[in-house]
Amino acid sequence: MSRDFARHRQRLLRSLHRAGITSSRVIAAIERVPRELFVADRWQSLSYANQALPLDLGQTISQPLMVAQMTQALHLTGRERVLEIGTGSGYQTAILAQLAAHVYSVERHEALSSQAAQRLTQLSLHNVSFLVGDGSLGWSEFAPYDRILVTAASPILPTSLWEQLLRGGLMVIPIGQEKRQDLQLLERLPDDSLRVQQLGSCVFVPLIGEEGWHL
């Protein structure tokens, strides 16, 4: 890593802490994952800017603060099996892989999924499985999951994802309109009821699929 990237990374970590990221495990994971590896060449100088950046196929790599907030909300201890919906560049996937037992990541674009898998192999992160498919339907083969993280906006809570969440598990998902959503922390209680915590407003690309937005 260049000296400039190292300096910018430390500046970003300080800004995340000031913004309320208090989990030392989340901060350490972000420090270990080189964001520049996941950013297109033309955006390299902004690798550690606290902003979302464009990816191919109309997708984005999320703002670091949003990645940190969503990850922190999952309260990962290292023992969890996590379903991630929307692999994208693989940056969020890499953060989760540092903190969970295993990550199952679903992406509808084959090219993005393949590139992300290559990046994680390069980082020697081998506790991730990838699937190209409809993320709104989850990945039933390995359900139930302790945690689910959805990195695309859904108009409603997809029934398939809820059914694949373990009782006592947590899901973070942006729900709302295409232009703006509410980031929600959902807890599936032991009696199968739902507890909702609002984490703030956000803007994500749409979750395209049978139980999301339709093309």
C-alpha positions as CSV (number, residue, x, y, z in Angstrom):
1,M,0.0,0.0,0.0
2,S,1.3,3.4,-0.9
3,R,2.2,6.0,1.8
4,D,-0.7,8.2,0.6
5,F,-3.2,5.3,0.9
6,A,-1.9,4.5,4.4
7,R,-2.3,8.1,5.5
8,H,-5.8,8.4,3.9
9,R,-6.9,5.1,5.5
10,Q,-6.0,6.3,9.0
11,R,-7.8,9.6,8.4
12,L,-10.9,7.6,7.4
13,L,-10.7,5.4,10.5
14,R,-10.6,8.5,12.7
15,S,-13.6,10.0,10.9
16,L,-15.6,6.7,11.3
17,H,-14.9,6.7,15.1
18,R,-16.0,10.3,15.3
19,A,-19.2,9.4,13.4
20,G,-20.1,6.8,16.0
21,I,-18.4,3.6,14.9
22,T,-17.3,2.3,18.4
23,S,-16.8,-1.4,17.6
24,S,-13.1,-2.0,17.7
25,R,-13.6,-5.2,15.7
26,V,-15.4,-3.3,12.9
27,I,-12.7,-0.6,12.8
28,A,-9.9,-3.3,12.8
29,A,-11.6,-5.1,9.9
30,I,-11.9,-1.9,7.9
31,E,-8.3,-1.2,8.6
32,R,-7.2,-4.6,7.3
33,V,-9.1,-4.5,4.0
34,P,-7.5,-2.4,1.3
35,R,-10.4,-0.5,-0.2
36,E,-8.3,0.5,-3.2
37,L,-8.4,-3.2,-4.4
38,F,-12.1,-2.8,-4.9
39,V,-12.2,0.6,-6.6
40,A,-12.0,1.1,-10.3
41,D,-8.7,2.6,-11.6
42,R,-10.2,5.9,-12.5
43,W,-11.4,6.4,-8.9
44,Q,-8.2,5.2,-7.1
45,S,-7.5,8.6,-5.6
46,L,-10.8,8.5,-3.8
47,S,-10.3,5.0,-2.4
48,Y,-10.5,6.3,1.2
49,A,-12.8,9.2,0.7
50,N,-16.0,8.7,2.8
51,Q,-18.3,8.4,-0.2
52,A,-19.9,5.8,-2.5
53,L,-18.1,5.2,-5.8
54,P,-19.4,3.9,-9.1
55,L,-18.9,0.3,-10.2
56,D,-19.6,-1.4,-13.5
57,L,-23.2,-2.4,-14.5
58,G,-24.7,0.6,-12.7
59,Q,-23.7,-0.6,-9.2
60,T,-21.8,1.2,-6.5
61,I,-19.3,0.5,-3.7
62,S,-20.9,1.8,-0.6
63,Q,-19.7,4.8,1.5
64,P,-17.3,3.5,4.2
65,L,-19.4,4.9,6.9
66,M,-22.5,3.1,5.6
67,V,-20.4,-0.2,5.4
68,A,-19.3,0.4,9.0
69,Q,-22.7,1.3,10.3
70,M,-24.4,-1.7,8.7
71,T,-21.7,-4.1,9.9
72,Q,-21.7,-2.7,13.4
73,A,-25.4,-3.2,13.7
74,L,-25.1,-6.9,13.0
75,H,-23.1,-7.4,16.3
76,L,-20.9,-10.1,14.9
77,T,-18.8,-12.2,17.3
78,G,-17.0,-14.5,14.8
79,R,-19.4,-17.4,15.1
80,E,-22.1,-16.3,12.8
81,R,-23.2,-17.6,9.3
82,V,-24.0,-14.5,7.3
83,L,-26.1,-14.1,4.2
84,E,-25.1,-11.1,2.1
85,I,-27.4,-9.9,-0.6
86,G,-25.6,-7.8,-3.2
87,T,-21.9,-8.8,-3.5
88,G,-21.0,-5.8,-5.7
89,S,-17.3,-5.2,-5.6
90,G,-16.8,-7.6,-2.7
91,Y,-15.7,-4.8,-0.3
92,Q,-18.5,-5.3,2.2
93,T,-18.1,-9.1,1.7
94,A,-14.4,-8.8,2.7
95,I,-15.3,-6.8,5.9
96,L,-17.9,-9.5,6.9
97,A,-15.5,-12.3,6.2
98,Q,-13.1,-10.8,8.7
99,L,-15.8,-10.9,11.4
100,A,-18.0,-13.9,10.8
101,A,-17.5,-17.7,10.6
102,H,-18.8,-17.9,7.0
103,V,-20.4,-15.5,4.5
104,Y,-22.8,-16.6,1.7
105,S,-23.0,-13.8,-0.9
106,V,-25.5,-13.5,-3.6
107,E,-25.1,-11.2,-6.7
108,R,-27.3,-11.1,-9.8
109,H,-24.4,-9.9,-12.1
110,E,-22.0,-12.8,-12.9
111,A,-19.1,-10.5,-13.8
112,L,-19.3,-8.7,-10.5
113,S,-19.5,-12.0,-8.5
114,S,-16.5,-13.4,-10.4
115,Q,-14.4,-10.3,-9.8
116,A,-15.3,-10.2,-6.1
117,A,-14.3,-13.8,-5.7
118,Q,-10.9,-13.1,-7.3
119,R,-10.3,-10.2,-5.0
120,L,-11.2,-12.2,-1.8
121,T,-8.9,-15.0,-2.9
122,Q,-6.1,-12.4,-3.4
123,L,-6.7,-11.4,0.2
124,S,-6.7,-15.1,1.4
125,L,-10.3,-14.8,2.6
126,H,-11.6,-18.3,2.0
127,N,-14.7,-18.4,4.3
128,V,-17.0,-17.0,1.6
129,S,-19.3,-18.8,-0.8
130,F,-20.7,-17.0,-3.9
131,L,-23.9,-17.4,-5.8
132,V,-25.1,-15.7,-9.0
133,G,-28.9,-15.4,-8.7
134,D,-31.9,-13.4,-7.5
135,G,-30.9,-11.9,-4.2
136,S,-34.5,-11.1,-3.2
137,L,-35.0,-14.9,-2.9
138,G,-31.9,-15.4,-0.7
139,W,-30.0,-18.7,-0.7
140,S,-32.2,-21.3,0.8
141,E,-29.7,-24.1,0.5
142,F,-27.7,-23.0,3.5
143,A,-30.5,-21.4,5.5
144,P,-31.2,-20.5,8.3
145,Y,-28.6,-17.7,8.8
146,D,-27.7,-15.9,12.0
147,R,-27.4,-12.6,10.2
148,I,-28.6,-11.2,6.9
149,L,-27.1,-8.0,5.3
150,V,-28.9,-6.5,2.3
151,T,-26.9,-4.0,0.3
152,A,-29.7,-3.0,-2.2
153,A,-33.0,-1.3,-1.5
154,S,-36.2,-3.2,-1.4
155,P,-39.8,-1.8,-1.5
156,I,-40.8,-4.3,1.2
157,L,-39.2,-6.9,3.4
158,P,-38.8,-10.0,1.1
159,T,-40.6,-13.0,2.6
160,S,-37.9,-15.4,1.5
161,L,-35.2,-13.5,3.3
162,W,-37.3,-13.3,6.5
163,E,-37.9,-17.0,6.4
164,Q,-34.2,-17.7,6.0
165,L,-33.3,-15.7,9.1
166,L,-32.8,-17.7,12.3
167,R,-35.0,-17.0,15.2
168,G,-33.0,-14.7,17.4
169,G,-31.1,-13.4,14.3
170,L,-30.6,-9.9,12.9
171,M,-31.1,-8.5,9.4
172,V,-30.0,-5.1,8.2
173,I,-31.9,-3.9,5.1
174,P,-32.8,-0.6,3.3
175,I,-36.6,-0.5,2.7
176,G,-38.5,2.3,0.9
177,Q,-38.8,4.0,-2.4
178,E,-36.3,3.8,-5.3
179,K,-34.9,7.3,-4.5
180,R,-34.6,7.1,-0.7
181,Q,-35.0,4.4,1.9
182,D,-34.9,3.8,5.6
183,L,-32.1,1.6,6.9
184,Q,-33.7,-0.9,9.2
185,L,-32.3,-3.4,11.8
186,L,-34.8,-6.2,12.0
187,E,-34.7,-8.8,14.8
188,R,-36.6,-12.1,14.5
189,L,-37.6,-12.8,18.0
190,P,-37.8,-16.3,19.5
191,D,-41.7,-16.2,19.2
192,D,-41.3,-15.3,15.5
193,S,-42.4,-11.7,16.0
194,L,-40.5,-8.8,14.5
195,R,-38.7,-6.0,16.2
196,V,-37.6,-3.0,14.1
197,Q,-35.0,-0.4,14.8
198,Q,-34.6,2.6,12.4
199,L,-31.0,3.3,11.7
200,G,-31.5,6.4,9.5
201,S,-32.2,7.4,5.9
202,C,-30.1,6.1,3.0
203,V,-29.9,5.7,-0.8
204,F,-29.0,2.3,-2.3
205,V,-29.3,0.8,-5.8
206,P,-32.6,-1.2,-6.1
207,L,-32.9,-4.8,-5.2
208,I,-34.0,-6.3,-8.5
209,G,-35.8,-9.6,-8.3
210,E,-39.0,-11.6,-7.8
211,E,-39.5,-10.2,-4.3
212,G,-37.9,-6.8,-4.9
213,W,-38.1,-4.3,-7.7
214,H,-39.0,-5.6,-11.1
215,L,-37.1,-4.6,-14.3
